[in-house]
Amino acid sequence: MKNVMEYKGYWAEIKYDDDTGCFYGIIEGLKNDSISFEGDTVKDLREDFESAIDDYINFCKETNTEPEKQCKGSLNVRLGVDLHTKAKIKSLEENVSINELIKNAVELYLKNRV
């Protein structure tokens, strides 16, 4: 079962609150903005999710601001000394940057998982 909704390049993990009987989600990864949505049914949840994204994009257009993206394309990864060392040595052997080595490893991991 997929517990992530996607729309217009935005995504959110879907959660369920047993106390309220409501599904909800928050668009994570936005530094300056906050977008949340909810619904009593999956259909209501989907409608509120898409409406929240559309409202956000329209607000950005009205205020002449660029909508934030959840993922910027760079991140810090803490590997630990041993794994970092092995990755660096392997990157030298492969004649690629350590960034490229890690990117390739993530791509391979995701390809084999999907």
C-alpha positions as CSV (number, residue, x, y, z in Angstrom):
1,M,0.0,0.0,0.0
2,K,1.3,3.4,-1.0
3,N,1.1,6.0,1.8
4,V,2.4,8.9,-0.2
5,M,0.3,11.3,-2.3
6,E,1.9,13.3,-5.2
7,Y,0.6,16.2,-7.2
8,K,2.3,18.9,-9.3
9,G,5.7,17.9,-8.1
10,Y,4.8,18.0,-4.4
11,W,4.4,14.9,-2.2
12,A,3.3,14.1,1.4
13,E,3.2,11.1,3.6
14,I,-0.4,10.2,4.5
15,K,-1.2,9.5,8.2
16,Y,-4.3,8.5,10.0
17,D,-5.4,9.9,13.4
18,D,-7.5,7.1,15.1
19,D,-8.8,9.6,17.7
20,T,-10.4,11.9,15.1
21,G,-11.0,9.3,12.4
22,C,-9.3,11.6,10.0
23,F,-6.6,11.2,7.4
24,Y,-4.0,14.0,7.1
25,G,-0.7,15.0,5.6
26,I,1.8,17.8,5.7
27,I,4.0,18.8,2.8
28,E,7.4,18.4,4.4
29,G,10.7,20.0,3.4
30,L,9.5,23.5,2.9
31,K,11.7,25.9,4.8
32,N,9.5,29.0,4.8
33,D,6.0,27.8,4.0
34,S,3.6,25.3,5.6
35,I,1.0,23.3,3.7
36,S,-1.3,20.7,5.4
37,F,-4.5,18.9,4.4
38,E,-7.0,16.4,5.8
39,G,-10.1,14.4,4.9
40,D,-12.5,11.9,6.4
41,T,-12.2,9.7,3.3
42,V,-9.4,9.1,0.8
43,K,-11.4,11.0,-1.8
44,D,-11.8,14.0,0.6
45,L,-8.1,13.8,1.4
46,R,-7.1,13.8,-2.2
47,E,-9.3,16.8,-3.0
48,D,-8.0,18.8,0.0
49,F,-4.4,17.9,-0.9
50,E,-4.8,19.0,-4.5
51,S,-6.7,22.1,-3.4
52,A,-3.9,23.0,-0.9
53,I,-1.2,22.7,-3.5
54,D,-3.3,24.8,-6.1
55,D,-3.9,27.4,-3.4
56,Y,-0.2,27.6,-2.6
57,I,0.8,27.9,-6.2
58,N,-1.8,30.6,-6.8
59,F,-0.8,32.5,-3.7
60,C,2.9,32.5,-4.9
61,K,1.7,33.8,-8.3
62,E,-0.3,36.6,-6.7
63,T,2.6,37.6,-4.5
64,N,5.2,37.2,-7.2
65,T,7.2,34.7,-5.3
66,E,8.7,31.4,-6.4
67,P,7.0,28.4,-4.9
68,E,9.4,26.4,-2.7
69,K,10.4,22.9,-3.7
70,Q,10.6,20.1,-1.2
71,C,13.9,18.7,-2.4
72,K,16.7,21.1,-3.5
73,G,18.9,18.5,-5.0
74,S,21.6,18.5,-2.3
75,L,21.8,17.0,1.1
76,N,24.3,16.2,3.8
77,V,24.8,12.6,4.5
78,R,26.5,11.3,7.6
79,L,28.3,8.0,6.7
80,G,30.6,7.4,9.7
81,V,34.4,7.4,9.4
82,D,34.7,3.8,8.0
83,L,32.1,4.1,5.3
84,H,33.2,7.6,4.3
85,T,36.8,6.3,3.9
86,K,35.7,3.3,1.9
87,A,33.5,5.5,-0.3
88,K,36.4,8.0,-0.9
89,I,38.8,5.2,-1.8
90,K,36.3,3.7,-4.2
91,S,35.6,7.1,-5.8
92,L,39.4,7.5,-6.4
93,E,39.6,3.9,-7.9
94,E,36.6,4.7,-10.2
95,N,37.9,8.1,-11.0
96,V,34.6,9.9,-10.0
97,S,33.8,12.3,-7.3
98,I,32.5,11.0,-4.0
99,N,29.3,12.8,-4.7
100,E,28.9,11.0,-8.0
101,L,29.7,7.7,-6.4
102,I,27.0,8.2,-3.7
103,K,24.5,9.5,-6.3
104,N,25.1,6.3,-8.4
105,A,24.7,4.1,-5.3
106,V,21.4,5.7,-4.5
107,E,20.1,5.4,-8.1
108,L,21.1,1.7,-8.1
109,Y,19.4,1.1,-4.7
110,L,16.2,2.8,-5.8
111,K,16.2,1.0,-9.2
112,N,16.4,-2.4,-7.4
113,R,13.7,-1.4,-4.9
114,V,11.0,-0.1,-7.2
